Amino acid sequence: MTDLQGKNVAITGGGTGIGAGIATALAAAGCRVLVGGRRQEPLDALAAAVEGDLQGHVLDVADRDSVKRFFEHAHQHLGEIDVLVNSAGVNIVNRSMATMEPDDWDRVLQINASGAYYCMQQVLPAMRRRRDGVVVNISSIAGKRAIALGGVVYCASKFAMTAMGTAVANEVREEGVRITNVYPGEVNTPILDNRPAPVSQEHKDSILQPEDIASLVVAICRLPPRAHVPEIVIKPTKQEWV
Ligand SMILES: NC(=O)c1ccc[n+]([C@@H]2O[C@H](COP(=O)([O-])OP(=O)(O)OC[C@H]3O[C@@H](n4cnc5c(N)ncnc54)[C@H](OP(=O)(O)O)[C@@H]3O)[C@@H](O)[C@H]2O)c1
């Protein structure tokens, strides 16, 4: 097993939800964690709540200059990144073709797909040079099946992330770098507050929780360098999978 003590980790969208759950678990495993998001406040709140080496830095994954500054900060304060988790993502309320606007299409693709590409592009050269590194893309079951719950542009953006992760994983597989696409079903996080129909507390309690995804990601990171998980679906037991 790989000892995670002292590993340098960058997590986009790490201030809340799944990213925060992964950040908390990896910090507990001894990693040095940098979390990024557009709002400073959730990053500060997480850094204050978590025991271990965790700091926040503002990041807009849709803005290439912001991405560059985030990874320069990572390099200065941590060193080269061993693990990148792409968890930044958004959805919109009006998700059907009839109700969404072209600006929604541009924004969601820019954050969910291009943002993950920009961040991966920052860390891969050093990972390839060192012949070591793990990238975890938090895609979605909407990145495997074009489900109505996700909506038109969210599904398109997650399919893009899925294809990018798979294509790049094949490109770097002989250089010791491993890329995993994780496809969660419903997880109880703030993103649910952006659904067209309100989600009940009872439903939120019955679906996956961020720590469930975090356990999976920690297990993936702990695998020995010879073992690669290209993709994995995790869903609430009660959620249908077809
Ligand atoms: N919850 C689910 O049911 C579910 C299921 C499958 C997949 N996912 C995926 O899981 C990932 C995490 O979502 P979540 O469920 O944990 O919801 P969340 O709590 O809303 O997390 C999304 C995070 O992304 C950050 N973010 C959004 N736009 C950003 C940008 N342009 N630059 C940097 N950070 C940005 C947000 O922080 P700021 O607003 O401060 O930037 C937020 O912390 C997303 O990619 C989502 O699509 C979620």
PDBQT file of the ligand as one rigid body, heavy atoms in Angstrom, charges set to zero:
ROOT
HETATM    1  N1  LIG A 301     -23.759  15.946  -5.044  1.00  0.00    +0.000 N 
HETATM    2  C1  LIG A 301     -24.037  15.082  -6.002  1.00  0.00    +0.000 C 
HETATM    3  O1  LIG A 301     -25.106  14.458  -6.031  1.00  0.00    +0.000 OA
HETATM    4  C2  LIG A 301     -23.005  14.825  -7.073  1.00  0.00    +0.000 A 
HETATM    5  C3  LIG A 301     -23.120  13.651  -7.823  1.00  0.00    +0.000 A 
HETATM    6  C4  LIG A 301     -22.194  13.399  -8.815  1.00  0.00    +0.000 A 
HETATM    7  C5  LIG A 301     -21.165  14.281  -9.041  1.00  0.00    +0.000 A 
HETATM    8  N2  LIG A 301     -21.077  15.426  -8.324  1.00  0.00    +0.000 N 
HETATM    9  C6  LIG A 301     -19.967  16.331  -8.614  1.00  0.00    +0.000 C 
HETATM   10  O2  LIG A 301     -19.188  16.469  -7.458  1.00  0.00    +0.000 OA
HETATM   11  C7  LIG A 301     -18.433  17.673  -7.545  1.00  0.00    +0.000 C 
HETATM   12  C8  LIG A 301     -18.532  18.401  -6.219  1.00  0.00    +0.000 C 
HETATM   13  O3  LIG A 301     -19.873  18.849  -6.052  1.00  0.00    +0.000 OA
HETATM   14  P1  LIG A 301     -20.606  18.739  -4.659  1.00  0.00    +0.000 P 
HETATM   15  O4  LIG A 301     -21.738  17.821  -4.842  1.00  0.00    +0.000 OA
HETATM   16  O5  LIG A 301     -19.629  18.489  -3.591  1.00  0.00    +0.000 OA
HETATM   17  O6  LIG A 301     -21.265  20.200  -4.535  1.00  0.00    +0.000 OA
HETATM   18  P2  LIG A 301     -20.712  21.533  -3.903  1.00  0.00    +0.000 P 
HETATM   19  O7  LIG A 301     -20.636  21.432  -2.432  1.00  0.00    +0.000 OA
HETATM   20  O8  LIG A 301     -21.527  22.622  -4.500  1.00  0.00    +0.000 OA
HETATM   21  O9  LIG A 301     -19.216  21.598  -4.438  1.00  0.00    +0.000 OA
HETATM   22  C9  LIG A 301     -18.843  22.237  -5.616  1.00  0.00    +0.000 C 
HETATM   23  C10 LIG A 301     -17.609  23.061  -5.278  1.00  0.00    +0.000 C 
HETATM   24  O10 LIG A 301     -17.063  23.573  -6.483  1.00  0.00    +0.000 OA
HETATM   25  C11 LIG A 301     -16.653  24.894  -6.238  1.00  0.00    +0.000 C 
HETATM   26  N3  LIG A 301     -16.677  25.599  -7.513  1.00  0.00    +0.000 N 
HETATM   27  C12 LIG A 301     -17.738  25.867  -8.306  1.00  0.00    +0.000 A 
HETATM   28  N4  LIG A 301     -17.349  26.585  -9.371  1.00  0.00    +0.000 NA
HETATM   29  C13 LIG A 301     -16.002  26.749  -9.237  1.00  0.00    +0.000 A 
HETATM   30  C14 LIG A 301     -15.031  27.410 -10.010  1.00  0.00    +0.000 A 
HETATM   31  N5  LIG A 301     -15.340  28.058 -11.141  1.00  0.00    +0.000 N 
HETATM   32  N6  LIG A 301     -13.746  27.381  -9.588  1.00  0.00    +0.000 NA
HETATM   33  C15 LIG A 301     -13.420  26.744  -8.447  1.00  0.00    +0.000 A 
HETATM   34  N7  LIG A 301     -14.293  26.113  -7.666  1.00  0.00    +0.000 NA
HETATM   35  C16 LIG A 301     -15.582  26.125  -8.067  1.00  0.00    +0.000 A 
HETATM   36  C17 LIG A 301     -17.646  25.469  -5.233  1.00  0.00    +0.000 C 
HETATM   37  O11 LIG A 301     -17.068  26.497  -4.459  1.00  0.00    +0.000 OA
HETATM   38  P3  LIG A 301     -17.216  28.039  -4.874  1.00  0.00    +0.000 P 
HETATM   39  O12 LIG A 301     -18.681  28.273  -5.168  1.00  0.00    +0.000 OA
HETATM   40  O13 LIG A 301     -16.719  28.784  -3.672  1.00  0.00    +0.000 OA
HETATM   41  O14 LIG A 301     -16.342  28.244  -6.068  1.00  0.00    +0.000 OA
HETATM   42  C18 LIG A 301     -17.918  24.243  -4.372  1.00  0.00    +0.000 C 
HETATM   43  O15 LIG A 301     -17.056  24.207  -3.267  1.00  0.00    +0.000 OA
HETATM   44  C19 LIG A 301     -19.025  18.464  -8.709  1.00  0.00    +0.000 C 
HETATM   45  O16 LIG A 301     -18.169  18.353  -9.838  1.00  0.00    +0.000 OA
HETATM   46  C20 LIG A 301     -20.332  17.752  -8.979  1.00  0.00    +0.000 C 
HETATM   47  O17 LIG A 301     -20.714  17.867 -10.330  1.00  0.00    +0.000 OA
HETATM   48  C21 LIG A 301     -21.963  15.718  -7.340  1.00  0.00    +0.000 A 
ENDROOT
TORSDOF 0
